[in-house]
Amino acid sequence: MRHIIIGLEFSPIKNLYVRAGYNYRRRQEMIIESRTAMPGFSWGFGVKISKFYINYGRATYHLAGASDHISISTNLDSFYKKQN
């Protein structure tokens, strides 16, 4: 198998999202046999507050470190009143 990426999103309650992912190629390229740790795995969560989505994610690339991601997003159309 050369490359596969698997992702999962779960919403345990309304407006809360839990996410996880696995990247097979990244794991094979970045693993250190003596200390396997978590290369190739990622996780995160998001919440919706009013009209805004706030998300956090963490991806592990190597034993040397991981990458953290934070985002705030919205749909600008949600700020306009809809007229019939």
ZAVOTOR-246646 format. One record per atom (N, C-alpha, C, O): atom name; z, x, y. Coordinates in steps of 0.001 Angstrom, whole numbers, plus 500000, padded with zeros to 6 digits. Each point is the difference from the previous one (the first is absolute). Example, Ala and Ser with C-alpha at 12.3 -4.5 7.8 and 13.67 -1.06 7.14 Angstrom:
2
+----+--------+--------+--------+
| at |     pz |     px |     py |
+----+--------+--------+--------+
|  N | 507800 | 513190 | 494310 |
| CA | 500000 | 499110 | 501190 |
|  C | 500000 | 500900 | 501200 |
|  O | 500665 | 501036 | 499981 |
|  N | 498615 | 498614 | 501069 |
| CA | 500060 | 500820 | 501190 |
|  C | 500730 | 499230 | 501090 |
|  O | 500169 | 500509 | 501108 |
+----+--------+--------+--------+
//
This chain:
84
+----+--------+--------+--------+
| at |     pz |     px |     py |
+----+--------+--------+--------+
|  N | 500000 | 500845 | 498832 |
| CA | 500000 | 499155 | 501168 |
|  C | 500000 | 500894 | 501237 |
|  O | 500831 | 500901 | 500124 |
|  N | 498252 | 498851 | 500770 |
| CA | 499877 | 500858 | 501170 |
|  C | 500851 | 499537 | 501175 |
|  O | 500699 | 500802 | 500619 |
|  N | 499244 | 497905 | 499687 |
| CA | 500720 | 499542 | 501182 |
|  C | 500319 | 498514 | 499894 |
|  O | 499122 | 499177 | 499741 |
|  N | 502128 | 500505 | 500460 |
| CA | 500412 | 498594 | 500037 |
|  C | 501149 | 499868 | 500998 |
|  O | 500894 | 500845 | 500057 |
|  N | 499064 | 498085 | 500723 |
| CA | 501065 | 499685 | 500946 |
|  C | 500441 | 498568 | 499722 |
|  O | 499177 | 499092 | 499881 |
|  N | 502125 | 500724 | 500017 |
| CA | 500547 | 498677 | 499725 |
|  C | 500969 | 499637 | 501124 |
|  O | 500821 | 500822 | 500407 |
|  N | 499081 | 497956 | 500086 |
| CA | 500897 | 499531 | 501045 |
|  C | 500569 | 498641 | 499655 |
|  O | 499373 | 499220 | 499283 |
|  N | 501812 | 500496 | 501226 |
| CA | 500678 | 498754 | 499723 |
|  C | 500725 | 499547 | 501262 |
|  O | 500637 | 500806 | 500678 |
|  N | 499266 | 497910 | 499634 |
| CA | 500758 | 499431 | 501105 |
|  C | 500743 | 498779 | 499483 |
|  O | 499431 | 499156 | 499308 |
|  N | 501840 | 500764 | 501035 |
| CA | 500865 | 498924 | 499523 |
|  C | 500722 | 499406 | 501206 |
|  O | 500479 | 500738 | 500861 |
|  N | 499599 | 497951 | 499206 |
| CA | 500682 | 499326 | 501107 |
|  C | 501176 | 499198 | 499436 |
|  O | 499824 | 498844 | 499615 |
|  N | 501380 | 501757 | 500331 |
| CA | 501142 | 499313 | 499405 |
|  C | 500471 | 498784 | 500812 |
|  O | 500482 | 499017 | 499437 |
|  N | 499373 | 501065 | 501877 |
| CA | 500318 | 498867 | 500872 |
|  C | 498932 | 499944 | 501094 |
|  O | 499251 | 500954 | 500214 |
|  N | 500701 | 497901 | 500470 |
| CA | 499001 | 499835 | 501062 |
|  C | 500207 | 501059 | 501080 |
|  O | 501126 | 500254 | 500429 |
|  N | 497784 | 500352 | 500000 |
| CA | 499970 | 500995 | 501079 |
|  C | 500579 | 501367 | 499626 |
|  O | 500289 | 500801 | 500890 |
|  N | 499887 | 499482 | 497825 |
| CA | 500424 | 501321 | 499533 |
|  C | 499041 | 500443 | 498908 |
|  O | 499733 | 499254 | 499058 |
|  N | 499750 | 501960 | 501070 |
| CA | 499008 | 500523 | 499060 |
|  C | 500462 | 501360 | 499494 |
|  O | 500371 | 500871 | 500787 |
|  N | 499604 | 499305 | 497905 |
| CA | 500375 | 501267 | 499369 |
|  C | 498747 | 500530 | 499306 |
|  O | 499325 | 499265 | 499279 |
|  N | 500368 | 502019 | 500943 |
| CA | 498760 | 500578 | 499475 |
|  C | 500270 | 501288 | 499224 |
|  O | 500955 | 500725 | 500280 |
|  N | 498179 | 499541 | 498736 |
| CA | 500073 | 501241 | 499220 |
|  C | 498588 | 500406 | 499608 |
|  O | 499115 | 499155 | 499867 |
|  N | 500681 | 502150 | 499948 |
| CA | 498686 | 500485 | 499611 |
|  C | 500095 | 501257 | 499153 |
|  O | 501013 | 500698 | 499993 |
|  N | 497907 | 499565 | 499298 |
| CA | 499916 | 501186 | 499147 |
|  C | 498580 | 500547 | 500068 |
|  O | 499034 | 499258 | 499823 |
|  N | 500843 | 502045 | 500434 |
| CA | 498705 | 500668 | 500088 |
|  C | 499951 | 501072 | 498901 |
|  O | 500653 | 501039 | 500104 |
|  N | 498573 | 498695 | 498856 |
| CA | 499935 | 500882 | 498834 |
|  C | 499489 | 501401 | 500364 |
|  O | 500586 | 501000 | 499586 |
|  N | 498342 | 499071 | 501175 |
| CA | 499417 | 501309 | 500348 |
|  C | 500964 | 500838 | 500836 |
|  O | 500171 | 501192 | 499746 |
|  N | 500452 | 498191 | 501239 |
| CA | 500958 | 500738 | 500831 |
|  C | 501123 | 500542 | 499123 |
|  O | 500436 | 501135 | 500194 |
|  N | 500033 | 498088 | 498860 |
| CA | 501077 | 500451 | 499107 |
|  C | 499555 | 501211 | 499191 |
|  O | 500753 | 500964 | 499867 |
|  N | 498031 | 498998 | 499590 |
| CA | 499494 | 501109 | 499190 |
|  C | 499787 | 501262 | 500828 |
|  O | 500240 | 501106 | 499517 |
|  N | 499315 | 498739 | 501715 |
| CA | 499716 | 501164 | 500843 |
|  C | 501256 | 500616 | 500614 |
|  O | 500035 | 501209 | 500229 |
|  N | 500987 | 497996 | 500039 |
| CA | 501164 | 500486 | 500740 |
|  C | 501249 | 500247 | 499154 |
|  O | 500999 | 500501 | 500517 |
|  N | 498964 | 499163 | 498215 |
| CA | 501193 | 500126 | 499164 |
|  C | 500317 | 501475 | 499722 |
|  O | 499102 | 500829 | 499850 |
|  N | 502175 | 499465 | 500087 |
| CA | 500487 | 501318 | 499579 |
|  C | 500713 | 499761 | 498670 |
|  O | 500975 | 499251 | 499941 |
|  N | 498546 | 501378 | 499008 |
| CA | 500481 | 499712 | 498649 |
|  C | 501510 | 500179 | 499839 |
|  O | 500627 | 499245 | 499258 |
|  N | 499966 | 501731 | 501416 |
| CA | 501434 | 500245 | 499830 |
|  C | 500860 | 498964 | 500720 |
|  O | 501158 | 499796 | 499633 |
|  N | 498286 | 499543 | 501393 |
| CA | 500720 | 498960 | 500755 |
|  C | 499018 | 498905 | 500359 |
|  O | 499314 | 500095 | 501018 |
|  N | 500607 | 498884 | 498177 |
| CA | 498968 | 498988 | 500185 |
|  C | 500200 | 499135 | 501239 |
|  O | 499022 | 499709 | 500688 |
|  N | 502191 | 499871 | 499623 |
| CA | 500320 | 499175 | 501171 |
|  C | 499102 | 498765 | 500070 |
|  O | 499773 | 499361 | 498972 |
|  N | 499710 | 500282 | 502206 |
| CA | 499294 | 498738 | 500180 |
|  C | 498632 | 500109 | 500653 |
|  O | 499584 | 499030 | 500633 |
|  N | 499682 | 502075 | 499264 |
| CA | 498673 | 500025 | 500620 |
|  C | 499115 | 498892 | 499441 |
|  O | 500012 | 499725 | 498800 |
|  N | 499229 | 499649 | 502077 |
| CA | 499095 | 498941 | 499578 |
|  C | 500565 | 498606 | 500163 |
|  O | 499259 | 499020 | 499929 |
|  N | 502042 | 500873 | 500289 |
| CA | 500620 | 498690 | 500171 |
|  C | 500216 | 499706 | 501475 |
|  O | 500265 | 500907 | 500789 |
|  N | 499621 | 497824 | 499579 |
| CA | 500276 | 499571 | 501363 |
|  C | 500713 | 498654 | 499961 |
|  O | 499906 | 499262 | 499018 |
|  N | 500802 | 500431 | 502053 |
| CA | 500714 | 498741 | 500082 |
|  C | 500158 | 499609 | 501466 |
|  O | 499815 | 500825 | 500895 |
|  N | 500523 | 497933 | 499336 |
| CA | 500204 | 499548 | 501361 |
|  C | 500444 | 498557 | 500047 |
|  O | 500135 | 499333 | 498974 |
|  N | 500087 | 500204 | 502230 |
| CA | 500379 | 498604 | 500200 |
|  C | 499541 | 499548 | 501379 |
|  O | 499731 | 500822 | 500876 |
|  N | 500185 | 497896 | 499302 |
| CA | 499602 | 499442 | 501273 |
|  C | 500721 | 498689 | 500254 |
|  O | 500366 | 499288 | 499065 |
|  N | 499835 | 500399 | 502206 |
| CA | 500609 | 498739 | 500391 |
|  C | 499153 | 499364 | 501093 |
|  O | 499380 | 500690 | 500810 |
|  N | 500605 | 497994 | 499197 |
| CA | 499324 | 499269 | 501063 |
|  C | 501079 | 499358 | 500849 |
|  O | 500805 | 499207 | 499512 |
|  N | 499201 | 501146 | 501768 |
| CA | 500954 | 499443 | 500947 |
|  C | 499200 | 499327 | 501100 |
|  O | 499299 | 500659 | 500768 |
|  N | 500811 | 498046 | 499301 |
| CA | 499232 | 499189 | 500943 |
|  C | 498513 | 500241 | 499763 |
|  O | 499487 | 499647 | 498938 |
|  N | 499813 | 500942 | 502021 |
| CA | 498560 | 500240 | 499862 |
|  C | 499681 | 501460 | 499676 |
|  O | 498837 | 500402 | 500031 |
|  N | 502187 | 500389 | 499659 |
| CA | 499813 | 501433 | 499784 |
|  C | 500320 | 500404 | 498558 |
|  O | 500896 | 499443 | 499366 |
|  N | 498358 | 501527 | 500140 |
| CA | 500241 | 500593 | 498688 |
|  C | 500503 | 501428 | 500221 |
|  O | 499366 | 500781 | 500709 |
|  N | 501759 | 499552 | 498691 |
| CA | 500551 | 501350 | 500071 |
|  C | 499995 | 500557 | 498584 |
|  O | 500578 | 499405 | 499091 |
|  N | 498764 | 501743 | 500722 |
| CA | 499817 | 500585 | 498673 |
|  C | 500489 | 501438 | 499950 |
|  O | 499881 | 500750 | 500969 |
|  N | 500667 | 499618 | 497888 |
| CA | 500410 | 501376 | 499736 |
|  C | 499478 | 500385 | 498625 |
|  O | 500054 | 499204 | 499062 |
|  N | 499437 | 502025 | 500819 |
| CA | 499534 | 500494 | 498713 |
|  C | 500307 | 501481 | 499842 |
|  O | 500097 | 500734 | 500983 |
|  N | 500052 | 499694 | 497777 |
| CA | 500258 | 501416 | 499708 |
|  C | 499151 | 500404 | 498807 |
|  O | 500047 | 499363 | 498948 |
|  N | 499181 | 501692 | 501220 |
| CA | 499141 | 500527 | 498938 |
|  C | 500437 | 501425 | 499687 |
|  O | 500126 | 500828 | 500902 |
|  N | 500105 | 499457 | 497823 |
| CA | 500417 | 501330 | 499573 |
|  C | 498772 | 500781 | 499550 |
|  O | 499299 | 499598 | 499071 |
|  N | 500454 | 501509 | 501591 |
| CA | 498846 | 500827 | 499663 |
|  C | 500388 | 501193 | 499143 |
|  O | 499258 | 500387 | 499097 |
|  N | 501898 | 500197 | 501180 |
| CA | 500376 | 501241 | 499343 |
|  C | 501508 | 500159 | 500135 |
|  O | 500630 | 499288 | 500781 |
|  N | 499948 | 501630 | 498473 |
| CA | 501433 | 500276 | 500136 |
|  C | 500357 | 500457 | 501413 |
|  O | 501133 | 499832 | 500449 |
|  N | 497890 | 500744 | 500241 |
| CA | 500250 | 500517 | 501335 |
|  C | 500231 | 498895 | 501022 |
|  O | 500577 | 500251 | 501058 |
|  N | 498986 | 498543 | 498646 |
| CA | 500245 | 498944 | 500961 |
|  C | 499212 | 498741 | 499734 |
|  O | 499158 | 499927 | 499105 |
|  N | 501153 | 499088 | 501710 |
| CA | 499346 | 498703 | 499893 |
|  C | 499566 | 499564 | 501393 |
|  O | 500354 | 500621 | 501002 |
|  N | 498890 | 498323 | 499040 |
| CA | 499484 | 499483 | 501248 |
|  C | 500585 | 498619 | 500256 |
|  O | 499945 | 499127 | 499134 |
|  N | 500617 | 500677 | 502057 |
| CA | 500532 | 498703 | 500395 |
|  C | 499030 | 499335 | 500965 |
|  O | 499420 | 500658 | 500864 |
|  N | 500408 | 498038 | 498987 |
| CA | 499081 | 499240 | 500851 |
|  C | 500726 | 498756 | 500515 |
|  O | 500633 | 499273 | 499235 |
|  N | 499264 | 500499 | 502065 |
| CA | 500574 | 498811 | 500621 |
|  C | 498913 | 499338 | 500828 |
|  O | 499266 | 500671 | 500726 |
|  N | 500631 | 498004 | 499163 |
| CA | 499012 | 499290 | 500811 |
|  C | 500565 | 498683 | 500509 |
|  O | 500848 | 499378 | 499360 |
|  N | 498669 | 500216 | 501795 |
| CA | 500292 | 498694 | 500572 |
|  C | 498650 | 499379 | 500323 |
|  O | 499184 | 500609 | 500692 |
|  N | 500576 | 498182 | 498811 |
| CA | 498699 | 499368 | 500225 |
|  C | 500172 | 498516 | 500297 |
|  O | 501041 | 499405 | 499722 |
|  N | 497918 | 500022 | 500845 |
| CA | 499985 | 498579 | 500300 |
|  C | 498566 | 499515 | 500040 |
|  O | 499066 | 500800 | 500053 |
|  N | 500765 | 497910 | 499923 |
| CA | 498689 | 499379 | 500161 |
|  C | 499960 | 499439 | 501417 |
|  O | 500744 | 499069 | 500307 |
|  N | 498418 | 501468 | 500552 |
| CA | 499967 | 499581 | 501398 |
|  C | 499632 | 498531 | 500167 |
|  O | 500415 | 499370 | 500973 |
|  N | 498817 | 500077 | 498099 |
| CA | 499650 | 498580 | 500078 |
|  C | 501227 | 499100 | 499886 |
|  O | 499968 | 498861 | 500468 |
|  N | 501099 | 501619 | 498929 |
| CA | 501191 | 499162 | 499831 |
|  C | 500730 | 499750 | 501322 |
|  O | 500893 | 499153 | 500052 |
|  N | 498748 | 501564 | 501016 |
| CA | 500640 | 499823 | 501294 |
|  C | 499320 | 498931 | 500854 |
|  O | 500534 | 499607 | 501037 |
|  N | 498312 | 499927 | 498546 |
| CA | 499274 | 498980 | 500744 |
|  C | 500245 | 498633 | 499386 |
|  O | 500021 | 499852 | 498778 |
|  N | 500165 | 499151 | 502076 |
| CA | 500178 | 498631 | 499505 |
|  C | 498667 | 499455 | 499513 |
|  O | 498969 | 500155 | 500654 |
|  N | 501073 | 499214 | 498203 |
| CA | 498790 | 499411 | 499451 |
|  C | 499820 | 498605 | 500588 |
|  O | 500922 | 499184 | 499980 |
|  N | 497900 | 500556 | 500535 |
| CA | 499698 | 498686 | 500568 |
|  C | 499022 | 499282 | 499109 |
|  O | 499071 | 500611 | 499473 |
|  N | 501125 | 498099 | 500353 |
| CA | 499125 | 499194 | 499146 |
|  C | 498839 | 499446 | 500770 |
|  O | 499163 | 499297 | 499434 |
+----+--------+--------+--------+
//
